[in-house]
Amino acid sequence: MTTTERAPAGHAWALLLVLSGNMVLDATEVSLVLVALPVIGNDLGLSPLTTQWLMSGFALGFAALLPTGPRLAARFGRRRVYFAAMLGFALASVAGGLADGPALLIATRVVKGACAALTAPMGLAIIGTAYPEGPERRRAVSVYSAFGAAGFTAGLLVSGALLEAGWRWIFLLPAPVALVLLLWGLRLVPHEVTARPPAAAPAPGPSGHDRVLLRTGLGAATLNGTYHGLLFLLTFQMQGQLGLSPWTGALALLPACVPLAVSVPFAGSLVRRHGTGRLIALGAAAPLLGYLLAVWRPPSDAYLTRTLPVLLLVGAGFVLSFAALNMRAAGSVPPSRRATAIPLYQMAVQLGAVLLLPLTAWLLTAFDDRRPALAVLAVAAAAGLAAALPGLRDGRPGPPSRKEPA
């Protein structure tokens, strides 16, 4: 077992900027590529089904390496693994920007997803040991989370601007940023010191709380997967069928992500006031209404009356349930099992995109009508709502009770 020395007081905010900056890089990866997909597909002669792997490949790499992260950190130390992943991220970015075909381009996306699976949770773990427990740590976690939530929005805007210079800059830009953060972080991230490991406590067997974690993972997977599927569909519609520029298309998608970025600082108080069960259920119902509305009246050039209401309902789902899902996942298992349970939950979140993105792309390719793809997203969202409804039994604020799993 290793512990991390506290960050010197004078370096506390600089360290937080490094960790949060890397979180922004991880969060922008999907939205940066999202806006560029139609441009890349046209340039390389790729179908939407092939092009979507630039998004789902990142999610696949993220999901695949998440369970391995804690073991790597235990063997080599968080600091070493964190910086190795940052270097791998930068190298994969360069390789992606220079790739001349889809195979290498998709491979670099998988590698970058795997690197992000190490840096994102380990950045949070470093915060947990570098900042003293109490207001200072809570403030650091809030800033770190806010940067992550804002990253998706930033990626949309940066991508729309960079595409004017060519889609390869979408892949090249993160490389120098990651290297600067790496070099800066080498001076700031505290070194770990070895401590005598305590006797291992026996792992508890399966219980009713495992069902809570399973339902929470399903709810988060459908929320994330349907979200990515919808944005993929709308991006190709706006740039392909409606002829909008990438920049205009990026601006049009902002209502689906800005509300979450703005509301993250207030998520904790929202959960304390209303409880995880209600928020998760409402957060599953809002996107479902949006997808049903889209099936009834598919998004079109009538943006204000067709597309915007769908985006706002999906965005409302994230505002209501994003933090509540994370808190319920953490609270659904005993502390002794969180180190293994939480990565599994996070893996489920990514698998939602891995499964629904290819299916959405295939349906868009196979049918001239967008309704089949939208109907699949609605069915997946309905599954998320069904998984959330049992949680309404937990009417109290905060995570579910140990005695009464929801």
Secondary structure, DSSP 8 states (H G I E B T S, - for coil): -EEE----GGGHHHHHHHHHHHHHHHHHHHHHHHHHHHHHHHHHT--HHHHTHHHHHHHHHHHHHGGGHHHHHHHH-HHHHHHHHHHHHHHHHHHHHH--SHHHHHHHHHHHHHHHHHHHHHHHHHHHHHS-TTHHHHHHHHHHHHHHHHHHHHHHHHHHHHTTT-THHHHHTHHHHHHHHHHHHHHHS--EEE-------------HHHHHHHHHHHHHHHHHHHHHHHHHHHHHIIIIIS---HHHHHHHHGGGTHHHHHHGGGHHHHHHHH-HHHHHHHHHHHHHHHHHHHHHS---S-IIIIIHHHHHHHHHHHHHHHHHHHHHHHHTS-GGGHHHHHHHHHHHHHHHHHHHHHHHHHHHHH-SSSHHHHHHHHHHHHHHHHHHGGGGG--SSSS--SSS--
